[in-house]
Amino acid sequence: MNNYRIICLTFFAWGLFSCEPDAEKQEEIPAESFRNEVAATEVHIAKAENKSFDYLINATGKLEAAGQVKAVIEQPGYLIELPVREGQAVSKGDVIARLDPTEAQIRLEKAKIALRNAQATFENDKLGFSRDFESGDEERKTFLEEQLKAKNGVFLAEIELREAQLNLDRCIVKAPISGKIADLKFKQGSLVATNAELCEILSTGNLELKVNVLESDISLISINQKAEIYPISNTKEALEGRVLGINPKVDENGLVQVAIRLTSAKDLLPGMNARAIIRAPQSNSLVVPKDAVVYRSGRAVVFTIENSESKWNYVEVGKDNGQEIEILEGIEAGSTVITTNNLQLAHQAPVQIVTE
């Protein structure tokens, strides 16, 4: 039994001493050798450079007619003529409706008769002041004439005649502006009341797009600034526009309304949805391709290259235009930045630059 214990202890001691050199050998392997065994990540690169770039302000809205006026019927009566239809183009001053003028004509004739009667009474009373009118005192003659006309209702009759003529003229409804007829409310033969809305006339040749812009971006927008308009009906072809006006009020959502006038309104109609891109040039900004920026734990990171290894750089970003992004701090101008395969890249990882 004692011999068995001696043999076991001998084998245990031999195993313990035989393992020690292997452990020492493993500890002596440098960490650099493991890094060399990792394949280098192929990457594309770009330069961080100071330059001008266009910051793009995106906003959506609805197209509106530059001129949009309601045609109102100011005289009550029957529509005896309605020579227009919806969508029809009219010019300013064109007749778009006629009312039955019979009643208005009768009132006009009555007003003419009333004026003649008043003038006859005036002339009759004037004879009683013949001596005053024959005298050379012009100031007194003018005074007496006005007094007699007022007494005999001449002035009032003249006003009533003008009013009757105006009512007759209102039996003809004319287009207040040039444009297209929209929302026609009545048909021929309809009985309409005073101040009834007949239709709207839209100046479709000139369209405006009204969009809401963040108040933080409004300082970058000015009158006559260039904009690109993309109607929903044609998102590929951009139409040119210019900033026409900026509302000087910020709404409860922190937005400011901006009006953009389109230089062309081909195949567009009021009410259509459209997207506007307003270009705001930024000068002397440190810029990198947008693909160079990745986010780790909510922070922006740009990888640069030093000695064929990636370097992790936290950066503060500014504006971007969809292709490039402004770097406010974190890297220097002229730095070589990685633009591909950087989503899972680690600090000091070996990289290989791919040239095309």
C-alpha positions as CSV (number, residue, x, y, z in Angstrom):
1,M,0.0,0.0,0.0
2,N,2.8,2.4,0.8
3,N,4.4,1.6,-2.5
4,Y,1.2,2.5,-4.3
5,R,1.1,5.9,-2.6
6,I,4.7,6.6,-3.5
7,I,4.0,5.8,-7.1
8,C,1.0,8.1,-7.3
9,L,2.9,11.0,-5.7
10,T,5.7,10.5,-8.2
11,F,3.3,10.7,-11.2
12,F,1.5,13.8,-9.8
13,A,4.8,15.7,-9.2
14,W,6.0,14.7,-12.7
15,G,2.8,16.0,-14.3
16,L,2.9,19.3,-12.3
17,F,6.5,20.1,-13.4
18,S,5.9,19.0,-17.0
19,C,2.9,21.5,-17.4
20,E,4.8,24.5,-16.1
21,P,6.9,25.2,-19.2
22,D,3.8,25.2,-21.5
23,A,2.1,27.8,-19.3
24,E,5.1,30.0,-19.4
25,K,5.4,29.6,-23.1
26,Q,1.7,30.7,-23.5
27,E,2.2,33.8,-21.4
28,E,5.2,34.9,-23.4
29,I,3.1,35.2,-26.7
30,P,2.8,39.0,-27.3
31,A,-0.7,40.5,-27.9
32,E,0.6,42.1,-31.2
33,S,0.8,38.6,-32.7
34,F,-2.9,38.2,-32.3
35,R,-3.6,41.5,-34.0
36,N,-1.5,40.4,-36.9
37,E,-3.5,37.3,-37.3
38,V,-6.8,39.4,-37.8
39,A,-7.4,40.1,-41.5
40,A,-7.4,43.8,-42.3
41,T,-10.8,45.4,-43.0
42,E,-11.1,46.8,-46.6
43,V,-12.3,50.4,-46.5
44,H,-12.8,53.4,-48.7
45,I,-11.6,56.7,-47.6
46,A,-12.2,60.5,-48.1
47,K,-10.6,63.7,-46.8
48,A,-12.1,66.0,-44.2
49,E,-11.9,69.4,-45.9
50,N,-12.9,73.0,-45.3
51,K,-15.2,74.1,-48.1
52,S,-18.6,75.5,-49.0
53,F,-21.6,73.2,-49.2
54,D,-25.3,73.6,-49.6
55,Y,-27.4,72.9,-46.5
56,L,-30.8,71.7,-47.7
57,I,-34.0,72.8,-45.9
58,N,-36.8,70.3,-46.7
59,A,-40.5,71.2,-46.2
60,T,-43.8,70.1,-47.7
61,G,-47.0,72.0,-48.4
62,K,-49.9,72.6,-50.8
63,L,-49.9,74.6,-54.0
64,E,-52.1,77.7,-54.1
65,A,-53.1,80.0,-56.8
66,A,-51.2,83.3,-56.6
67,G,-54.5,85.1,-57.3
68,Q,-57.7,83.6,-55.8
69,V,-60.7,85.8,-55.9
70,K,-64.4,85.1,-55.3
71,A,-66.8,86.4,-57.9
72,V,-69.8,87.8,-55.9
73,I,-73.3,88.7,-57.2
74,E,-74.1,92.1,-55.7
75,Q,-77.6,92.4,-57.1
76,P,-80.5,90.0,-56.4
77,G,-82.4,88.4,-59.3
78,Y,-82.7,85.6,-61.7
79,L,-79.6,84.3,-63.6
80,I,-80.7,84.6,-67.2
81,E,-77.3,83.9,-68.7
82,L,-74.3,81.8,-67.4
83,P,-71.7,81.6,-70.2
84,V,-69.0,79.9,-68.2
85,R,-68.2,76.4,-66.8
86,E,-65.8,75.1,-64.3
87,G,-62.2,75.0,-65.5
88,Q,-62.9,77.6,-68.2
89,A,-60.2,80.2,-68.6
90,V,-61.4,83.8,-68.5
91,S,-59.8,87.2,-68.7
92,K,-60.3,90.1,-66.4
93,G,-63.4,92.0,-67.4
94,D,-65.1,89.1,-69.2
95,V,-68.8,88.6,-68.6
96,I,-69.4,85.5,-66.6
97,A,-73.1,86.0,-65.7
98,R,-76.1,88.1,-66.4
99,L,-79.1,88.8,-64.2
100,D,-82.6,89.8,-65.3
101,P,-82.3,93.6,-65.6
102,T,-86.0,94.4,-65.8
103,E,-86.5,95.6,-62.2
104,A,-83.2,97.5,-62.2
105,Q,-84.2,99.3,-65.5
106,I,-87.5,100.4,-64.0
107,R,-85.8,101.8,-61.0
108,L,-83.4,103.7,-63.3
109,E,-86.3,105.2,-65.2
110,K,-88.0,106.3,-62.0
111,A,-84.7,107.9,-60.8
112,K,-84.4,109.8,-64.1
113,I,-88.0,111.1,-63.8
114,A,-87.4,112.1,-60.2
115,L,-84.3,114.1,-61.2
116,R,-86.2,115.9,-64.0
117,N,-89.0,116.9,-61.6
118,A,-86.5,118.2,-59.0
119,Q,-84.7,120.2,-61.6
120,A,-88.0,121.7,-63.0
121,T,-88.9,122.8,-59.5
122,F,-85.5,124.3,-59.0
123,E,-85.7,126.3,-62.2
124,N,-89.2,127.5,-61.2
125,D,-88.0,128.7,-57.8
126,K,-84.9,130.3,-59.4
127,L,-87.1,132.8,-61.2
128,G,-88.1,134.3,-57.8
129,F,-84.4,135.2,-57.3
130,S,-83.8,136.6,-60.8
131,R,-82.4,139.9,-59.5
132,D,-79.9,138.1,-57.3
133,F,-78.8,135.8,-60.2
134,E,-78.5,138.8,-62.6
135,S,-76.2,140.7,-60.2
136,G,-72.5,140.4,-60.5
137,D,-72.0,138.7,-57.1
138,E,-70.8,135.3,-58.1
139,E,-70.4,134.1,-54.6
140,R,-74.0,134.9,-53.7
141,K,-75.3,133.3,-56.9
142,T,-73.5,130.0,-56.1
143,F,-74.8,130.1,-52.6
144,L,-78.4,130.6,-53.7
145,E,-78.2,127.9,-56.4
146,E,-77.0,125.3,-53.9
147,Q,-79.7,126.3,-51.4
148,L,-82.5,126.0,-54.0
149,K,-81.2,122.6,-55.3
150,A,-81.0,121.2,-51.8
151,K,-84.5,122.5,-51.0
152,N,-86.0,121.0,-54.2
153,G,-84.3,117.6,-53.9
154,V,-82.0,117.9,-56.9
155,F,-78.9,116.6,-55.1
156,L,-80.8,113.7,-53.6
157,A,-82.3,112.9,-57.0
158,E,-78.8,112.9,-58.6
159,I,-77.6,110.4,-56.0
160,E,-80.6,108.1,-56.5
161,L,-80.0,108.2,-60.2
162,R,-76.4,107.1,-59.8
163,E,-77.5,104.4,-57.4
164,A,-80.1,103.1,-59.9
165,Q,-77.5,103.0,-62.7
166,L,-75.1,101.1,-60.4
167,N,-77.7,98.5,-59.7
168,L,-78.4,98.1,-63.4
169,D,-74.6,97.7,-64.0
170,R,-74.5,95.0,-61.3
171,C,-76.8,92.8,-63.4
172,I,-73.7,92.0,-65.4
173,V,-71.1,90.0,-63.4
174,K,-67.6,90.4,-64.7
175,A,-64.4,88.4,-63.9
176,P,-62.4,90.4,-61.3
177,I,-59.1,88.8,-62.4
178,S,-57.8,86.5,-65.2
179,G,-57.8,82.8,-64.4
180,K,-59.9,79.7,-64.4
181,I,-63.4,79.2,-63.0
182,A,-63.7,77.0,-59.9
183,D,-66.5,76.0,-57.6
184,L,-69.4,77.3,-59.7
185,K,-72.3,77.6,-57.3
186,F,-75.4,78.2,-59.5
187,K,-77.0,77.2,-62.7
188,Q,-78.8,79.3,-65.3
189,G,-82.3,80.3,-64.1
190,S,-81.3,80.2,-60.4
191,L,-82.7,82.9,-58.1
192,V,-79.8,84.5,-56.2
193,A,-79.7,86.8,-53.3
194,T,-77.5,89.9,-52.7
195,N,-73.8,89.1,-52.1
196,A,-74.2,85.5,-53.1
197,E,-70.9,83.8,-54.2
198,L,-71.0,82.8,-57.8
199,C,-67.6,81.1,-58.1
200,E,-63.9,81.4,-57.5
201,I,-61.4,82.5,-60.1
202,L,-58.0,81.0,-59.7
203,S,-54.9,82.5,-61.4
204,T,-53.5,79.1,-62.2
205,G,-50.7,80.5,-64.4
206,N,-49.0,81.7,-61.2
207,L,-48.8,79.2,-58.3
208,E,-47.3,79.5,-54.9
209,L,-46.2,76.8,-52.4
210,K,-46.6,77.6,-48.7
211,V,-44.5,75.5,-46.4
212,N,-43.6,75.4,-42.7
213,V,-40.0,75.7,-41.8
214,L,-38.3,75.2,-38.4
215,E,-37.6,78.5,-36.6
216,S,-34.0,77.4,-36.2
217,D,-33.6,77.4,-40.0
218,I,-35.4,80.6,-40.8
219,S,-32.3,82.7,-40.4
220,L,-30.9,80.8,-43.4
221,I,-33.7,81.9,-45.7
222,S,-34.1,85.2,-47.5
223,I,-36.4,86.7,-50.1
224,N,-35.7,85.6,-53.7
225,Q,-33.7,82.7,-52.5
226,K,-33.7,79.7,-54.9
227,A,-35.8,76.6,-54.2
228,E,-36.5,73.3,-55.9
229,I,-40.1,72.2,-56.0
230,Y,-41.0,68.5,-56.4
231,P,-44.8,67.9,-56.9
232,I,-46.1,64.6,-55.6
233,S,-47.3,63.9,-59.1
234,N,-43.8,64.1,-60.4
235,T,-41.1,63.6,-57.8
236,K,-38.2,63.2,-60.3
237,E,-38.4,66.5,-62.1
238,A,-37.6,69.6,-60.1
239,L,-39.3,72.9,-60.8
240,E,-37.7,76.1,-60.0
241,G,-39.0,78.5,-57.4
242,R,-38.1,81.6,-55.5
243,V,-38.9,82.6,-51.9
244,L,-41.6,85.2,-52.2
245,G,-42.4,85.9,-48.5
246,I,-41.6,84.9,-44.9
247,N,-44.3,85.2,-42.3
248,P,-42.9,87.2,-39.4
249,K,-44.7,85.1,-36.8
250,V,-43.7,81.7,-35.3
251,D,-46.6,79.4,-34.6
252,E,-47.2,77.3,-31.4
253,N,-45.2,74.4,-33.0
254,G,-42.1,76.5,-33.6
255,L,-42.7,76.7,-37.3
256,V,-42.6,79.7,-39.7
257,Q,-44.6,79.8,-42.9
258,V,-42.6,80.5,-46.1
259,A,-44.2,81.3,-49.5
260,I,-42.4,80.2,-52.6
261,R,-43.5,81.4,-56.1
262,L,-43.0,78.8,-58.9
263,T,-41.5,80.1,-62.1
264,S,-43.5,77.5,-64.1
265,A,-46.9,75.9,-63.4
266,K,-47.0,73.4,-66.1
267,D,-49.6,70.6,-65.5
268,L,-50.0,71.7,-61.9
269,L,-53.2,72.6,-60.1
270,P,-54.0,74.4,-56.8
271,G,-54.3,72.0,-53.9
272,M,-51.6,69.6,-55.1
273,N,-49.1,68.5,-52.5
274,A,-45.4,69.3,-53.2
275,R,-42.1,69.2,-51.5
276,A,-39.7,72.1,-51.4
277,I,-35.9,72.1,-51.0
278,I,-34.4,75.5,-50.1
279,R,-30.7,75.7,-50.6
280,A,-28.8,77.6,-47.9
281,P,-25.1,77.8,-48.9
282,Q,-22.7,77.4,-45.9
283,S,-19.1,78.7,-46.4
284,N,-15.8,77.5,-44.9
285,S,-17.2,74.5,-43.0
286,L,-15.3,71.3,-42.1
287,V,-17.1,68.7,-44.2
288,V,-17.0,64.9,-44.5
289,P,-19.1,62.5,-46.5
290,K,-22.2,61.5,-44.5
291,D,-21.2,57.8,-44.7
292,A,-18.2,58.7,-42.6
293,V,-20.3,59.3,-39.5
294,V,-21.6,56.4,-37.4
295,Y,-23.3,56.4,-34.1
296,R,-22.2,54.5,-31.0
297,S,-24.3,54.7,-27.8
298,G,-26.0,57.7,-29.2
299,R,-22.8,59.6,-30.0
300,A,-21.4,60.5,-33.4
301,V,-18.1,58.8,-34.3
302,V,-15.8,59.2,-37.2
303,F,-13.0,56.7,-37.9
304,T,-9.7,58.1,-39.2
305,I,-6.6,56.2,-40.4
306,E,-3.2,56.3,-38.7
307,N,-0.4,53.8,-39.4
308,S,-2.8,51.5,-41.3
309,E,-5.1,51.3,-38.3
310,S,-8.5,52.8,-37.5
311,K,-8.8,55.5,-34.9
312,W,-12.0,56.2,-33.0
313,N,-12.9,59.9,-32.8
314,Y,-16.0,61.3,-31.1
315,V,-17.2,64.3,-33.1
316,E,-19.9,67.0,-32.9
317,V,-21.9,67.2,-36.1
318,G,-23.7,70.2,-37.5
319,K,-25.8,70.5,-40.6
320,D,-26.1,68.0,-43.4
321,N,-27.5,67.9,-46.9
322,G,-28.0,64.2,-47.4
323,Q,-24.6,63.7,-48.9
324,E,-22.2,65.6,-46.7
325,I,-22.2,66.6,-43.1
326,E,-20.6,69.4,-41.2
327,I,-18.1,68.5,-38.4
328,L,-18.0,71.2,-35.6
329,E,-15.2,69.5,-33.6
330,G,-13.5,66.2,-33.1
331,I,-11.2,65.9,-36.2
332,E,-8.9,68.2,-38.1
333,A,-9.1,69.4,-41.7
334,G,-7.1,67.1,-43.9
335,S,-7.8,64.0,-41.8
336,T,-8.3,60.7,-43.8
337,V,-11.7,59.4,-42.8
338,I,-13.2,55.9,-43.4
339,T,-16.5,55.9,-45.4
340,T,-17.2,52.1,-45.7
341,N,-17.2,49.1,-43.4
342,N,-17.2,51.4,-40.4
343,L,-20.4,50.3,-38.7
344,Q,-18.7,47.5,-36.7
345,L,-15.1,48.8,-36.9
346,A,-13.1,48.9,-33.6
347,H,-10.4,51.2,-32.4
348,Q,-6.9,50.4,-33.7
349,A,-8.2,47.7,-36.0
350,P,-6.0,47.0,-39.0
351,V,-7.5,48.4,-42.2
352,Q,-6.6,48.2,-45.9
353,I,-7.5,51.1,-48.2
354,V,-9.3,50.0,-51.4
355,T,-8.6,52.1,-54.4
356,E,-11.0,52.0,-57.4
